[in-house]
Amino acid sequence: MARVLSGVQPSGSLHLGNYLGAIRQWALDQFVADSFYCVVDLHGLTAEHDPGELRQRTLETAVGLLAAGLDPEVCTLFVQSHVHEHAELSWLLECTATFGELSRMTQFKDKSLGRESVRAGLFTYPALMAADILLYDADRVPVGEDQRQHLELTRDLALRFNSRYGETFVVPEAAIPKVAARVMDLQHPERKMSKSVESPLGTITILDSRDEIARKVRKAVTDTDGEVRYDPDRKPGLANLIELLAASTGRSVDEVVGGYTRYGPLKGDLAEALAGALAPVKARYEQLSADPASVAALLEKGAAKASAVASATLRRAQQAIGLLMPGSADR
C-alpha cells in the first residue's frame, strides 16, 4: 500500500480552498493508502503570532480535519510539534540544502517582500517541510499548486542525501488535484483563498451558514461581458466559480460551462452546491468542539503512531550522515 503524507497550518479557520483543494481528497485517500496527516504548528512560528491563539487554532484545525472526514482509526492524524523528530530531521536537511536553493523559493520572496525584519524560520521553512514528508517514507504528497516548488526541493534533498550518504529516504511524488487545486479568493481572483489574509467576502469557511455562503457567492467578482466561458487568464473570477461548481458537483469544467448562459443561475447553483457539501462538515465540527478532551486524546494517540515511524527514519538518517548514536561504539 502506498503511503501518503500531507499537512495544514493552523493559521485560521479552514476554508473552502482547504476542503475542496485538499482535505476532501485526504478523506478518500485514507481508505486506499497508508495515510499520515498533521497540523503543522511549527510552521506557524515563522510569522508573528499570539501563543494562546496558536494553541487554540491548532486544536480547532484538528477538529476541522476530523469534521471533514478524517478517521483516526483509519489514518494517522497528529500535531507536528508532538513528534520531536520533525525538528531534528529538519536540521539535517538544512545542512543538505544550499543557501541558493532556499533563496529561490517563491513563497519566501512573496512573504518577505517589503518587510524590514524576517524570521530565519521563514527562510528555512522548506527544509522543515521536507522533513515532514521524508520522515514517513511518503510515496505521494497531496499538495496545492503553490507548494509544488517546495515538493520539488524535497525531492532534490532526498536524492542528494541518498547520493552522498547512502539510500535513506523515499523520493516522493506530488499529487495535485486536477480541479480546485488552487481555489481563488472570491473578491480577488488573482490570489488564492487564504486563512491568513483578511478577506471577509472573499473567503468561505467550513463553518459559514447557508445564508453566508449564498451572500459571498452572489457578491463574487466576475466581469462585465456576461458570457459563460472558461478563460482563467481573461476571466479569472468566473473561471474560479466554474471550477468550484465542477469540484462540488463532480462535473467537468466543460459540463458546467455547457449548462449555463448567464452568471446568475450559475452562482445560485454554486451556492446551493457548496452549502450542501459543507453542511455535514459544520454539524460534525460543532459536535466535536463540545468535547475538546476527546480530540486531544485522539491527537495523542496519533502522535504515538507517527513517532513510531518517524523515529526509525530519523535514526537511519542520523547514522547515514555520520552522527555517533547513543550507546554505540561504531566509528
C-alpha positions as CSV (number, residue, x, y, z in Angstrom):
1,M,0.0,0.0,0.0
2,A,1.4,3.4,-1.0
3,R,2.0,5.9,1.8
4,V,0.6,9.4,1.7
5,L,1.5,12.5,3.8
6,S,0.2,16.0,3.9
7,G,-0.4,18.8,6.4
8,V,-2.2,22.1,7.0
9,Q,-1.1,25.1,9.0
10,P,-3.3,26.3,11.9
11,S,-3.3,29.9,10.7
12,G,-7.1,30.5,10.8
13,S,-10.4,28.8,10.1
14,L,-10.4,26.1,7.5
15,H,-11.9,27.3,4.3
16,L,-13.3,26.1,1.0
17,G,-9.9,26.0,-0.6
18,N,-8.6,23.7,2.2
19,Y,-11.6,21.5,1.9
20,L,-12.0,21.2,-1.9
21,G,-8.4,21.5,-2.8
22,A,-7.0,19.1,-0.2
23,I,-8.9,17.7,2.8
24,R,-11.8,16.1,0.8
25,Q,-9.3,14.1,-1.1
26,W,-7.4,13.2,2.1
27,A,-10.6,11.7,3.4
28,L,-10.8,9.4,0.3
29,D,-7.1,8.6,0.3
30,Q,-7.1,7.3,3.8
31,F,-9.1,4.2,2.7
32,V,-6.7,3.3,-0.2
33,A,-3.3,4.4,1.2
34,D,-1.4,4.4,4.4
35,S,-2.2,8.0,5.2
36,F,-0.4,10.4,7.6
37,Y,-1.9,13.9,8.1
38,C,-0.7,16.6,10.5
39,V,-1.4,20.0,11.8
40,V,1.9,21.7,11.1
41,D,2.0,24.1,14.1
42,L,5.8,24.5,13.9
43,H,5.3,26.3,10.6
44,G,3.1,28.7,12.3
45,L,6.1,30.1,14.3
46,T,7.6,31.6,11.1
47,A,5.3,34.7,11.5
48,E,4.1,36.9,14.3
49,H,1.5,35.1,16.4
50,D,-0.2,35.1,19.7
51,P,0.8,31.9,21.7
52,G,-2.6,31.3,23.1
53,E,-4.2,31.8,19.8
54,L,-1.8,29.4,18.1
55,R,-2.7,26.7,20.6
56,Q,-6.4,27.3,20.1
57,R,-6.2,27.3,16.3
58,T,-4.1,24.1,16.4
59,L,-6.9,22.3,18.2
60,E,-9.6,23.9,16.0
61,T,-7.8,22.8,12.9
62,A,-7.6,19.3,14.2
63,V,-11.3,19.4,14.9
64,G,-11.9,20.7,11.4
65,L,-9.9,17.8,9.8
66,L,-11.9,15.3,11.9
67,A,-15.2,17.0,10.9
68,A,-14.2,16.9,7.2
69,G,-13.9,13.1,7.3
70,L,-10.5,12.1,8.6
71,D,-10.9,8.9,10.7
72,P,-8.1,8.5,13.3
73,E,-8.9,4.7,13.3
74,V,-8.0,4.6,9.6
75,C,-5.4,7.3,9.1
76,T,-2.7,8.7,11.4
77,L,-3.7,12.3,12.5
78,F,-1.3,14.2,14.7
79,V,0.1,17.6,15.6
80,Q,3.6,18.2,14.1
81,S,5.2,19.6,17.3
82,H,4.1,16.4,19.2
83,V,6.6,14.4,17.2
84,H,10.1,15.8,18.0
85,E,11.7,14.1,15.1
86,H,10.4,16.8,12.7
87,A,12.6,19.4,14.2
88,E,15.6,17.1,14.4
89,L,15.5,15.9,10.8
90,S,14.9,19.5,9.7
91,W,18.4,20.4,10.9
92,L,20.0,17.5,8.9
93,L,18.1,18.7,5.8
94,E,19.1,22.4,6.4
95,C,22.7,21.1,6.3
96,T,21.9,19.3,3.0
97,A,20.2,22.3,1.3
98,T,22.1,25.3,0.0
99,F,21.5,28.9,0.6
100,G,20.8,29.5,-3.1
101,E,18.1,26.9,-3.2
102,L,16.3,28.4,-0.2
103,S,16.7,31.9,-1.6
104,R,14.9,30.9,-4.8
105,M,11.7,29.7,-3.0
106,T,9.0,32.0,-4.3
107,Q,6.9,31.8,-1.1
108,F,9.8,33.2,0.9
109,K,10.2,36.0,-1.7
110,D,6.5,36.8,-1.6
111,K,6.1,36.7,2.2
112,S,9.3,38.7,2.9
113,L,8.7,41.3,0.3
114,G,8.8,44.8,1.7
115,R,9.5,43.6,5.3
116,E,12.4,45.0,7.2
117,S,12.6,42.1,9.6
118,V,12.0,38.5,8.5
119,R,12.4,35.4,10.8
120,A,15.1,32.9,9.8
121,G,12.5,30.2,10.2
122,L,10.6,31.6,7.2
123,F,13.8,31.2,5.1
124,T,14.4,27.6,6.3
125,Y,10.7,26.6,6.2
126,P,11.1,24.4,3.1
127,A,13.7,22.2,5.0
128,L,11.2,21.6,7.8
129,M,8.5,20.8,5.2
130,A,10.9,18.3,3.6
131,A,11.4,16.7,7.0
132,D,7.7,16.5,7.5
133,I,7.5,14.5,4.3
134,L,10.6,12.4,4.3
135,L,10.2,11.2,7.9
136,Y,7.3,9.0,6.9
137,D,8.7,7.5,3.7
138,A,5.8,9.1,1.8
139,D,5.3,7.9,-1.8
140,R,2.8,10.5,-2.6
141,V,2.2,14.0,-1.2
142,P,-1.1,15.8,-2.0
143,V,-0.2,19.5,-2.3
144,G,-1.6,22.6,-3.8
145,E,-0.1,24.1,-6.9
146,D,1.6,26.8,-4.7
147,Q,3.5,24.1,-2.8
148,R,4.9,22.3,-5.9
149,Q,8.2,24.2,-5.7
150,H,8.7,23.0,-2.1
151,L,7.9,19.4,-3.0
152,E,10.5,19.6,-5.8
153,L,13.1,20.8,-3.3
154,T,12.1,17.9,-1.0
155,R,12.8,15.5,-3.9
156,D,16.1,17.2,-4.6
157,L,17.2,17.0,-1.0
158,A,16.2,13.3,-0.7
159,L,18.2,12.5,-3.9
160,R,21.2,14.4,-2.7
161,F,21.2,12.9,0.7
162,N,20.8,9.4,-0.7
163,S,23.7,10.0,-3.2
164,R,26.1,11.4,-0.5
165,Y,25.3,9.1,2.4
166,G,23.6,6.0,1.1
167,E,19.9,5.1,0.4
168,T,18.0,6.7,3.2
169,F,14.8,8.4,2.0
170,V,11.9,7.5,-0.3
171,V,11.7,10.1,-3.0
172,P,8.1,11.4,-3.0
173,E,5.8,12.3,-5.9
174,A,3.4,15.3,-5.9
175,A,-0.3,14.7,-6.2
176,I,-2.2,17.8,-7.3
177,P,-5.9,17.7,-7.9
178,K,-7.0,18.4,-11.5
179,V,-9.9,20.6,-10.4
180,A,-9.9,23.1,-7.5
181,A,-6.2,22.5,-6.8
182,R,-6.0,26.3,-6.2
183,V,-9.2,27.9,-5.1
184,M,-9.1,31.6,-5.5
185,D,-10.4,34.4,-3.4
186,L,-14.0,35.4,-4.5
187,Q,-13.2,39.1,-4.3
188,H,-9.6,39.0,-5.5
189,P,-9.4,36.1,-8.0
190,E,-5.7,36.9,-8.7
191,R,-4.8,35.4,-5.3
192,K,-5.7,32.1,-3.7
193,M,-8.3,31.8,-0.9
194,S,-6.3,32.1,2.3
195,K,-6.8,31.6,6.1
196,S,-4.2,34.2,6.9
197,V,-5.4,37.0,4.5
198,E,-8.3,39.1,5.7
199,S,-11.0,38.9,3.1
200,P,-14.5,38.6,4.7
201,L,-16.4,38.4,1.4
202,G,-13.7,36.5,-0.5
203,T,-13.3,33.5,1.8
204,I,-15.9,30.8,2.6
205,T,-15.1,28.9,5.7
206,I,-16.3,25.4,6.6
207,L,-18.4,27.0,9.4
208,D,-20.3,29.5,7.3
209,S,-24.1,29.3,7.3
210,R,-26.1,28.7,4.1
211,D,-27.0,32.4,4.0
212,E,-23.4,33.5,4.4
213,I,-22.3,31.2,1.6
214,A,-25.1,32.5,-0.7
215,R,-24.2,36.1,0.1
216,K,-20.5,35.6,-0.7
217,V,-21.1,33.7,-3.9
218,R,-23.7,36.3,-5.0
219,K,-21.1,39.1,-4.5
220,A,-18.2,37.2,-6.1
221,V,-16.3,39.1,-8.7
222,T,-16.8,38.1,-12.3
223,D,-16.7,40.5,-15.3
224,T,-18.9,42.6,-17.5
225,D,-19.2,40.8,-20.8
226,G,-21.7,38.3,-19.4
227,E,-20.5,35.3,-21.5
228,V,-20.1,32.0,-19.6
229,R,-16.8,30.5,-20.8
230,Y,-13.8,29.1,-19.0
231,D,-10.9,31.5,-19.5
232,P,-8.7,31.7,-16.4
233,D,-6.4,34.4,-18.0
234,R,-9.1,36.9,-19.1
235,K,-12.0,35.9,-16.8
236,P,-10.3,34.6,-13.6
237,G,-13.3,35.3,-11.3
238,L,-15.7,33.4,-13.5
239,A,-13.2,30.6,-14.0
240,N,-12.9,30.2,-10.3
241,L,-16.6,29.9,-9.9
242,I,-16.8,27.3,-12.7
243,E,-14.0,25.2,-11.1
244,L,-15.8,25.4,-7.7
245,L,-19.1,24.2,-9.2
246,A,-17.3,21.4,-11.1
247,A,-15.5,20.3,-7.9
248,S,-18.5,20.5,-5.7
249,T,-20.8,18.6,-8.1
250,G,-18.5,16.1,-9.7
251,R,-19.0,17.6,-13.1
252,S,-16.2,18.5,-15.6
253,V,-15.4,22.1,-16.4
254,D,-16.9,21.7,-19.9
255,E,-20.1,20.2,-18.5
256,V,-20.5,23.2,-16.2
257,V,-19.8,25.7,-19.0
258,G,-22.3,24.0,-21.3
259,G,-25.1,24.2,-18.7
260,Y,-25.3,28.0,-18.3
261,T,-25.7,31.1,-20.4
262,R,-25.9,33.6,-17.6
263,Y,-23.9,34.2,-14.4
264,G,-26.9,34.4,-12.0
265,P,-28.1,30.8,-12.3
266,L,-24.6,29.6,-12.2
267,K,-24.0,31.5,-8.9
268,G,-27.3,30.3,-7.5
269,D,-26.5,26.6,-8.2
270,L,-22.9,27.1,-6.9
271,A,-24.2,28.5,-3.6
272,E,-26.6,25.5,-3.2
273,A,-23.9,23.0,-4.0
274,L,-21.4,24.5,-1.6
275,A,-23.9,24.8,1.2
276,G,-24.9,21.2,0.7
277,A,-21.3,20.0,0.7
278,L,-20.3,21.9,3.8
279,A,-23.5,21.3,5.9
280,P,-22.4,17.9,7.3
281,V,-18.9,19.2,8.0
282,K,-20.2,22.1,10.0
283,A,-22.6,19.9,12.0
284,R,-19.8,17.4,12.8
285,Y,-17.5,20.3,13.8
286,E,-20.0,21.6,16.3
287,Q,-20.3,18.1,17.8
288,L,-16.6,17.6,18.2
289,S,-15.9,21.1,19.5
290,A,-18.1,20.3,22.5
291,D,-15.6,17.6,23.7
292,P,-12.0,19.0,23.2
293,A,-10.6,16.5,25.7
294,S,-11.6,13.6,23.4
295,V,-10.0,15.4,20.4
296,A,-6.8,15.9,22.4
297,A,-6.7,12.2,23.3
298,L,-7.1,11.3,19.7
299,L,-4.2,13.5,18.7
300,E,-2.0,12.0,21.5
301,K,-2.6,8.5,20.0
302,G,-1.9,9.8,16.6
303,A,1.4,11.3,17.7
304,A,2.5,8.0,19.2
305,K,1.7,6.2,15.9
306,A,3.6,8.8,13.9
307,S,6.6,8.8,16.2
308,A,7.0,5.1,15.8
309,V,7.6,5.6,12.1
310,A,9.4,8.9,12.3
311,S,11.9,7.7,14.9
312,A,13.1,4.9,12.7
313,T,13.6,7.2,9.8
314,L,15.5,9.8,11.8
315,R,17.8,7.2,13.3
316,R,18.5,5.9,9.8
317,A,19.3,9.4,8.6
318,Q,21.5,10.2,11.7
319,Q,23.5,7.1,11.1
320,A,23.9,7.7,7.4
321,I,25.1,11.3,7.8
322,G,27.7,10.3,10.4
323,L,26.4,11.1,13.8
324,L,27.5,8.9,16.7
325,M,24.4,7.2,18.0
326,P,23.8,7.0,21.8
327,G,25.3,3.8,23.3
328,S,27.1,3.0,20.1
329,A,30.8,2.3,19.7
330,D,30.7,2.4,15.9
331,R,33.3,4.6,14.3
